[in-house]
Amino acid sequence: KKVKKVYVTAKDDGGAGSGNTLTLKYALDGSNSFGNAATATPEDELGQFDTLTYTINRDCQSIALELTDEDGEAITINDINIDFRLTNKRPS
């Protein structure tokens, strides 16, 4: 599969005006190393649920996700959607 984008509907618990950047780290194909990262900042900065878009654009057989807040505050995840395309590659 080619994972194009990951959409996460989430909010941080930083309160009004925090506007913390949420970082999505990902590991591909069973790796335990979350070295790849994409970032997004909530638009309203009011601790409300926002849909954050992360561009991955990588071929893989599996993906593991880790979402972190820049200040280490709690994150509430409401929904995760993954936009992917099938490739003609055979799994190894």
N, CA, C and O atoms as CSV, one atom per row, in Angstrom:
chain,resi,resn,atom,element,x,y,z
A,1,LYS,N,N,0.840,-1.177,0.000
A,1,LYS,CA,C,0.000,0.000,0.000
A,1,LYS,C,C,0.884,1.238,0.000
A,1,LYS,O,O,2.026,1.210,0.460
A,2,LYS,N,N,0.344,2.296,-0.512
A,2,LYS,CA,C,1.015,3.589,-0.416
A,2,LYS,C,C,0.149,4.453,0.494
A,2,LYS,O,O,-0.961,4.837,0.125
A,3,VAL,N,N,0.660,4.755,1.676
A,3,VAL,CA,C,-0.066,5.602,2.618
A,3,VAL,C,C,0.176,7.049,2.206
A,3,VAL,O,O,1.308,7.532,2.233
A,4,LYS,N,N,-0.900,7.735,1.825
A,4,LYS,CA,C,-0.798,9.121,1.364
A,4,LYS,C,C,-0.864,10.100,2.531
A,4,LYS,O,O,0.076,10.855,2.774
A,5,LYS,N,N,-1.988,10.079,3.251
A,5,LYS,CA,C,-2.207,11.022,4.349
A,5,LYS,C,C,-2.878,10.317,5.516
A,5,LYS,O,O,-3.571,9.312,5.353
A,6,VAL,N,N,-2.650,10.872,6.689
A,6,VAL,CA,C,-3.326,10.414,7.899
A,6,VAL,C,C,-4.061,11.619,8.466
A,6,VAL,O,O,-3.472,12.679,8.676
A,7,TYR,N,N,-5.359,11.442,8.713
A,7,TYR,CA,C,-6.192,12.494,9.281
A,7,TYR,C,C,-6.532,12.097,10.707
A,7,TYR,O,O,-7.086,11.022,10.935
A,8,VAL,N,N,-6.206,12.954,11.671
A,8,VAL,CA,C,-6.470,12.680,13.083
A,8,VAL,C,C,-7.362,13.804,13.619
A,8,VAL,O,O,-7.006,14.981,13.551
A,9,THR,N,N,-8.513,13.425,14.146
A,9,THR,CA,C,-9.369,14.390,14.828
A,9,THR,C,C,-9.029,14.302,16.306
A,9,THR,O,O,-9.321,13.304,16.965
A,10,ALA,N,N,-8.406,15.362,16.818
A,10,ALA,CA,C,-7.894,15.326,18.190
A,10,ALA,C,C,-7.889,16.725,18.778
A,10,ALA,O,O,-8.077,17.719,18.077
A,11,LYS,N,N,-7.666,16.774,20.099
A,11,LYS,CA,C,-7.438,18.043,20.783
A,11,LYS,C,C,-6.414,17.810,21.870
A,11,LYS,O,O,-6.309,16.712,22.417
A,12,ASP,N,N,-5.654,18.856,22.181
A,12,ASP,CA,C,-4.743,18.753,23.315
A,12,ASP,C,C,-5.425,19.384,24.517
A,12,ASP,O,O,-6.368,20.161,24.361
A,13,ASP,N,N,-4.963,19.061,25.699
A,13,ASP,CA,C,-5.583,19.566,26.926
A,13,ASP,C,C,-4.870,20.802,27.446
A,13,ASP,O,O,-4.884,21.077,28.645
A,14,GLY,N,N,-4.249,21.543,26.542
A,14,GLY,CA,C,-3.501,22.725,26.947
A,14,GLY,C,C,-4.375,23.904,27.318
A,14,GLY,O,O,-3.891,24.872,27.905
A,15,GLY,N,N,-5.657,23.841,26.986
A,15,GLY,CA,C,-6.543,24.942,27.325
A,15,GLY,C,C,-6.543,26.024,26.263
A,15,GLY,O,O,-5.901,25.887,25.222
A,16,ALA,N,N,-7.259,27.086,26.528
A,16,ALA,CA,C,-7.425,28.170,25.568
A,16,ALA,C,C,-6.094,28.826,25.219
A,16,ALA,O,O,-5.283,29.133,26.092
A,17,GLY,N,N,-5.891,29.029,23.926
A,17,GLY,CA,C,-4.720,29.753,23.464
A,17,GLY,C,C,-3.420,28.968,23.455
A,17,GLY,O,O,-2.361,29.539,23.194
A,18,SER,N,N,-3.476,27.661,23.737
A,18,SER,CA,C,-2.217,26.915,23.787
A,18,SER,C,C,-1.616,26.716,22.409
A,18,SER,O,O,-0.427,26.968,22.219
A,19,GLY,N,N,-2.413,26.267,21.435
A,19,GLY,CA,C,-1.951,26.126,20.061
A,19,GLY,C,C,-0.730,25.245,19.904
A,19,GLY,O,O,0.093,25.488,19.022
A,20,ASN,N,N,-0.595,24.229,20.735
A,20,ASN,CA,C,0.564,23.356,20.665
A,20,ASN,C,C,0.579,22.554,19.376
A,20,ASN,O,O,-0.468,22.156,18.863
A,21,THR,N,N,1.772,22.322,18.862
A,21,THR,CA,C,1.937,21.485,17.691
A,21,THR,C,C,1.850,20.028,18.115
A,21,THR,O,O,2.496,19.616,19.079
A,22,LEU,N,N,1.052,19.249,17.395
A,22,LEU,CA,C,0.948,17.818,17.633
A,22,LEU,C,C,1.778,17.107,16.574
A,22,LEU,O,O,1.608,17.350,15.379
A,23,THR,N,N,2.663,16.242,17.005
A,23,THR,CA,C,3.561,15.537,16.098
A,23,THR,C,C,3.115,14.094,15.953
A,23,THR,O,O,2.914,13.387,16.941
A,24,LEU,N,N,2.962,13.670,14.709
A,24,LEU,CA,C,2.635,12.289,14.416
A,24,LEU,C,C,3.916,11.600,13.971
A,24,LEU,O,O,4.459,11.900,12.908
A,25,LYS,N,N,4.395,10.670,14.800
A,25,LYS,CA,C,5.556,9.864,14.437
A,25,LYS,C,C,5.031,8.528,13.940
A,25,LYS,O,O,4.016,8.027,14.425
A,26,TYR,N,N,5.728,7.960,12.972
A,26,TYR,CA,C,5.268,6.688,12.442
A,26,TYR,C,C,6.440,5.769,12.146
A,26,TYR,O,O,7.541,6.211,11.818
A,27,ALA,N,N,6.170,4.477,12.273
A,27,ALA,CA,C,7.136,3.433,11.956
A,27,ALA,C,C,6.503,2.537,10.903
A,27,ALA,O,O,5.314,2.227,10.976
A,28,LEU,N,N,7.291,2.128,9.936
A,28,LEU,CA,C,6.773,1.340,8.828
A,28,LEU,C,C,7.220,-0.109,8.907
A,28,LEU,O,O,8.316,-0.408,9.380
A,29,ASP,N,N,6.363,-1.002,8.441
A,29,ASP,CA,C,6.681,-2.414,8.233
A,29,ASP,C,C,7.212,-3.120,9.475
A,29,ASP,O,O,8.207,-3.841,9.399
A,30,GLY,N,N,6.563,-2.923,10.609
A,30,GLY,CA,C,6.907,-3.636,11.829
A,30,GLY,C,C,8.086,-3.086,12.606
A,30,GLY,O,O,8.497,-3.677,13.605
A,31,SER,N,N,8.638,-1.963,12.166
A,31,SER,CA,C,9.768,-1.359,12.869
A,31,SER,C,C,9.309,-0.795,14.205
A,31,SER,O,O,8.166,-0.358,14.337
A,32,ASN,N,N,10.195,-0.803,15.196
A,32,ASN,CA,C,9.914,-0.186,16.494
A,32,ASN,C,C,10.511,1.204,16.595
A,32,ASN,O,O,10.411,1.847,17.640
A,33,SER,N,N,11.127,1.672,15.530
A,33,SER,CA,C,11.766,2.980,15.516
A,33,SER,C,C,10.817,4.018,14.920
A,33,SER,O,O,10.515,3.978,13.727
A,34,PHE,N,N,10.354,4.937,15.747
A,34,PHE,CA,C,9.449,5.987,15.300
A,34,PHE,C,C,10.257,7.208,14.873
A,34,PHE,O,O,10.134,8.277,15.471
A,35,GLY,N,N,11.082,7.052,13.842
A,35,GLY,CA,C,11.975,8.122,13.416
A,35,GLY,C,C,11.360,9.099,12.439
A,35,GLY,O,O,11.839,10.227,12.317
A,36,ASN,N,N,10.312,8.698,11.741
A,36,ASN,CA,C,9.669,9.574,10.768
A,36,ASN,C,C,8.640,10.433,11.479
A,36,ASN,O,O,7.983,9.966,12.410
A,37,ALA,N,N,8.488,11.688,11.054
A,37,ALA,CA,C,7.540,12.559,11.750
A,37,ALA,C,C,6.904,13.565,10.805
A,37,ALA,O,O,7.505,13.989,9.818
A,38,ALA,N,N,5.670,13.937,11.133
A,38,ALA,CA,C,4.948,15.007,10.456
A,38,ALA,C,C,4.265,15.815,11.555
A,38,ALA,O,O,3.859,15.250,12.570
A,39,THR,N,N,4.131,17.129,11.369
A,39,THR,CA,C,3.544,17.969,12.414
A,39,THR,C,C,2.329,18.725,11.906
A,39,THR,O,O,2.189,18.964,10.706
A,40,ALA,N,N,1.453,19.101,12.829
A,40,ALA,CA,C,0.293,19.936,12.527
A,40,ALA,C,C,-0.090,20.685,13.794
A,40,ALA,O,O,0.111,20.192,14.904
A,41,THR,N,N,-0.645,21.883,13.619
A,41,THR,CA,C,-1.086,22.709,14.743
A,41,THR,C,C,-2.598,22.904,14.652
A,41,THR,O,O,-3.102,23.267,13.589
A,42,PRO,N,N,-3.337,22.671,15.745
A,42,PRO,CA,C,-4.785,22.912,15.729
A,42,PRO,C,C,-5.085,24.346,15.320
A,42,PRO,O,O,-4.382,25.277,15.713
A,43,GLU,N,N,-6.147,24.514,14.519
A,43,GLU,CA,C,-6.475,25.833,13.981
A,43,GLU,C,C,-7.082,26.772,15.008
A,43,GLU,O,O,-6.753,27.958,15.029
A,44,ASP,N,N,-7.973,26.256,15.873
A,44,ASP,CA,C,-8.709,27.174,16.736
A,44,ASP,C,C,-7.996,27.501,18.044
A,44,ASP,O,O,-8.346,28.482,18.699
A,45,GLU,N,N,-7.005,26.704,18.439
A,45,GLU,CA,C,-6.226,26.940,19.648
A,45,GLU,C,C,-7.082,27.064,20.906
A,45,GLU,O,O,-6.672,27.711,21.870
A,46,LEU,N,N,-8.255,26.457,20.905
A,46,LEU,CA,C,-9.151,26.576,22.057
A,46,LEU,C,C,-9.401,25.253,22.750
A,46,LEU,O,O,-10.319,25.143,23.562
A,47,GLY,N,N,-8.593,24.240,22.441
A,47,GLY,CA,C,-8.797,22.950,23.060
A,47,GLY,C,C,-9.995,22.200,22.503
A,47,GLY,O,O,-10.467,21.249,23.126
A,48,GLN,N,N,-10.499,22.609,21.340
A,48,GLN,CA,C,-11.599,21.913,20.686
A,48,GLN,C,C,-11.033,20.849,19.760
A,48,GLN,O,O,-9.844,20.867,19.443
A,49,PHE,N,N,-11.883,19.917,19.324
A,49,PHE,CA,C,-11.445,18.906,18.371
A,49,PHE,C,C,-11.167,19.544,17.019
A,49,PHE,O,O,-12.004,20.276,16.490
A,50,ASP,N,N,-10.009,19.271,16.466
A,50,ASP,CA,C,-9.626,19.716,15.136
A,50,ASP,C,C,-9.189,18.504,14.334
A,50,ASP,O,O,-8.642,17.549,14.886
A,51,THR,N,N,-9.432,18.544,13.024
A,51,THR,CA,C,-8.915,17.506,12.146
A,51,THR,C,C,-7.562,17.957,11.638
A,51,THR,O,O,-7.452,18.951,10.921
A,52,LEU,N,N,-6.534,17.214,12.016
A,52,LEU,CA,C,-5.165,17.525,11.628
A,52,LEU,C,C,-4.761,16.595,10.493
A,52,LEU,O,O,-5.048,15.399,10.540
A,53,THR,N,N,-4.103,17.130,9.481
A,53,THR,CA,C,-3.707,16.360,8.316
A,53,THR,C,C,-2.200,16.189,8.309
A,53,THR,O,O,-1.451,17.162,8.385
A,54,TYR,N,N,-1.766,14.941,8.215
A,54,TYR,CA,C,-0.344,14.613,8.166
A,54,TYR,C,C,-0.060,13.919,6.843
A,54,TYR,O,O,-0.725,12.940,6.506
A,55,THR,N,N,0.921,14.411,6.084
A,55,THR,CA,C,1.299,13.815,4.813
A,55,THR,C,C,2.396,12.789,5.049
A,55,THR,O,O,3.450,13.115,5.595
A,56,ILE,N,N,2.149,11.547,4.639
A,56,ILE,CA,C,3.108,10.462,4.802
A,56,ILE,C,C,3.748,10.129,3.450
A,56,ILE,O,O,4.969,10.193,3.309
A,57,ASN,N,N,2.928,9.775,2.465
A,57,ASN,CA,C,3.354,9.516,1.091
A,57,ASN,C,C,4.487,8.477,1.004
A,57,ASN,O,O,5.515,8.721,0.373
A,58,ARG,N,N,4.283,7.319,1.646
A,58,ARG,CA,C,5.299,6.258,1.676
A,58,ARG,C,C,4.661,4.910,1.359
A,58,ARG,O,O,3.510,4.663,1.718
A,59,ASP,N,N,5.407,4.043,0.689
A,59,ASP,CA,C,4.993,2.658,0.461
A,59,ASP,C,C,5.296,1.845,1.708
A,59,ASP,O,O,6.355,2.006,2.314
A,60,CYS,N,N,4.377,0.975,2.092
A,60,CYS,CA,C,4.611,0.118,3.257
A,60,CYS,C,C,3.599,-1.018,3.267
A,60,CYS,O,O,2.596,-0.984,2.553
A,61,GLN,N,N,3.880,-2.025,4.090
A,61,GLN,CA,C,2.933,-3.116,4.319
A,61,GLN,C,C,2.138,-2.877,5.593
A,61,GLN,O,O,0.994,-3.318,5.704
A,62,SER,N,N,2.740,-2.174,6.565
A,62,SER,CA,C,2.042,-1.835,7.802
A,62,SER,C,C,2.602,-0.518,8.331
A,62,SER,O,O,3.703,-0.099,7.972
A,63,ILE,N,N,1.813,0.124,9.194
A,63,ILE,CA,C,2.232,1.402,9.772
A,63,ILE,C,C,1.797,1.438,11.238
A,63,ILE,O,O,0.690,1.020,11.578
A,64,ALA,N,N,2.675,1.941,12.095
A,64,ALA,CA,C,2.358,2.158,13.510
A,64,ALA,C,C,2.440,3.661,13.754
A,64,ALA,O,O,3.344,4.321,13.241
A,65,LEU,N,N,1.508,4.210,14.532
A,65,LEU,CA,C,1.422,5.653,14.749
A,65,LEU,C,C,1.661,6.005,16.210
A,65,LEU,O,O,1.302,5.242,17.107
A,66,GLU,N,N,2.272,7.169,16.446
A,66,GLU,CA,C,2.470,7.704,17.796
A,66,GLU,C,C,2.228,9.209,17.724
A,66,GLU,O,O,2.943,9.916,17.015
A,67,LEU,N,N,1.229,9.701,18.447
A,67,LEU,CA,C,0.877,11.125,18.438
A,67,LEU,C,C,1.350,11.755,19.739
A,67,LEU,O,O,1.021,11.265,20.819
A,68,THR,N,N,2.126,12.846,19.648
A,68,THR,CA,C,2.651,13.510,20.843
A,68,THR,C,C,2.380,15.008,20.785
A,68,THR,O,O,2.271,15.599,19.711
A,69,ASP,N,N,2.274,15.603,21.970
A,69,ASP,CA,C,2.077,17.034,22.139
A,69,ASP,C,C,3.426,17.656,22.492
A,69,ASP,O,O,4.179,17.074,23.273
A,70,GLU,N,N,3.749,18.826,21.938
A,70,GLU,CA,C,5.071,19.422,22.162
A,70,GLU,C,C,5.346,19.746,23.624
A,70,GLU,O,O,6.508,19.792,24.028
A,71,ASP,N,N,4.308,19.973,24.432
A,71,ASP,CA,C,4.493,20.269,25.850
A,71,ASP,C,C,4.241,19.058,26.746
A,71,ASP,O,O,4.251,19.177,27.971
A,72,GLY,N,N,4.017,17.897,26.137
A,72,GLY,CA,C,3.788,16.686,26.916
A,72,GLY,C,C,2.431,16.617,27.579
A,72,GLY,O,O,2.231,15.815,28.491
A,73,GLU,N,N,1.488,17.444,27.139
A,73,GLU,CA,C,0.146,17.434,27.719
A,73,GLU,C,C,-0.666,16.282,27.141
A,73,GLU,O,O,-0.290,15.689,26.130
A,74,ALA,N,N,-1.777,15.975,27.789
A,74,ALA,CA,C,-2.649,14.894,27.334
A,74,ALA,C,C,-3.296,15.267,26.000
A,74,ALA,O,O,-3.577,16.435,25.729
A,75,ILE,N,N,-3.521,14.255,25.186
A,75,ILE,CA,C,-4.188,14.423,23.894
A,75,ILE,C,C,-5.417,13.529,23.893
A,75,ILE,O,O,-5.350,12.370,24.302
A,76,THR,N,N,-6.538,14.070,23.435
A,76,THR,CA,C,-7.750,13.285,23.283
A,76,THR,C,C,-7.956,13.042,21.793
A,76,THR,O,O,-8.091,13.987,21.016
A,77,ILE,N,N,-7.980,11.762,21.397
A,77,ILE,CA,C,-8.166,11.397,19.990
A,77,ILE,C,C,-9.611,10.974,19.793
A,77,ILE,O,O,-10.121,10.118,20.516
A,78,ASN,N,N,-10.261,11.576,18.817
A,78,ASN,CA,C,-11.635,11.248,18.506
A,78,ASN,C,C,-11.724,10.285,17.323
A,78,ASN,O,O,-12.576,9.397,17.318
A,79,ASP,N,N,-10.849,10.450,16.309
A,79,ASP,CA,C,-10.967,9.671,15.093
A,79,ASP,C,C,-9.635,9.670,14.343
A,79,ASP,O,O,-8.893,10.651,14.382
A,80,ILE,N,N,-9.341,8.562,13.660
A,80,ILE,CA,C,-8.172,8.473,12.787
A,80,ILE,C,C,-8.618,7.881,11.460
A,80,ILE,O,O,-9.259,6.830,11.434
A,81,ASN,N,N,-8.286,8.548,10.354
A,81,ASN,CA,C,-8.558,8.047,9.006
A,81,ASN,C,C,-7.248,8.006,8.237
A,81,ASN,O,O,-6.434,8.926,8.323
A,82,ILE,N,N,-7.053,6.931,7.485
A,82,ILE,CA,C,-5.832,6.769,6.707
A,82,ILE,C,C,-6.202,6.692,5.239
A,82,ILE,O,O,-6.977,5.825,4.835
A,83,ASP,N,N,-5.651,7.597,4.436
A,83,ASP,CA,C,-5.868,7.628,2.989
A,83,ASP,C,C,-4.710,6.857,2.354
A,83,ASP,O,O,-3.555,7.276,2.438
A,84,PHE,N,N,-5.032,5.720,1.714
A,84,PHE,CA,C,-3.981,4.910,1.103
A,84,PHE,C,C,-4.428,4.435,-0.273
A,84,PHE,O,O,-5.615,4.457,-0.599
A,85,ARG,N,N,-3.472,4.012,-1.061
A,85,ARG,CA,C,-3.716,3.441,-2.385
A,85,ARG,C,C,-3.047,2.079,-2.447
A,85,ARG,O,O,-1.950,1.896,-1.919
A,86,LEU,N,N,-3.700,1.130,-3.086
A,86,LEU,CA,C,-3.091,-0.177,-3.279
A,86,LEU,C,C,-2.016,-0.067,-4.346
A,86,LEU,O,O,-2.181,0.649,-5.334
A,87,THR,N,N,-0.925,-0.772,-4.146
A,87,THR,CA,C,0.121,-0.852,-5.163
A,87,THR,C,C,0.130,-2.264,-5.722
A,87,THR,O,O,-0.500,-3.162,-5.164
A,88,ASN,N,N,0.827,-2.456,-6.797
A,88,ASN,CA,C,0.888,-3.783,-7.419
A,88,ASN,C,C,2.018,-4.624,-6.860
A,88,ASN,O,O,2.301,-5.697,-7.392
A,89,LYS,N,N,2.675,-4.168,-5.798
A,89,LYS,CA,C,3.760,-4.925,-5.194
A,89,LYS,C,C,3.203,-6.094,-4.393
A,89,LYS,O,O,2.145,-5.988,-3.773
A,90,ARG,N,N,3.918,-7.195,-4.412
A,90,ARG,CA,C,3.557,-8.341,-3.572
A,90,ARG,C,C,4.171,-8.164,-2.196
A,90,ARG,O,O,5.296,-7.678,-2.086
A,91,PRO,N,N,3.456,-8.548,-1.137
A,91,PRO,CA,C,4.038,-8.465,0.203
A,91,PRO,C,C,5.284,-9.337,0.298
A,91,PRO,O,O,5.352,-10.409,-0.303
A,92,SER,N,N,6.262,-8.869,1.057
A,92,SER,CA,C,7.480,-9.678,1.209
A,92,SER,C,C,7.453,-10.448,2.511
A,92,SER,O,O,8.393,-11.184,2.813
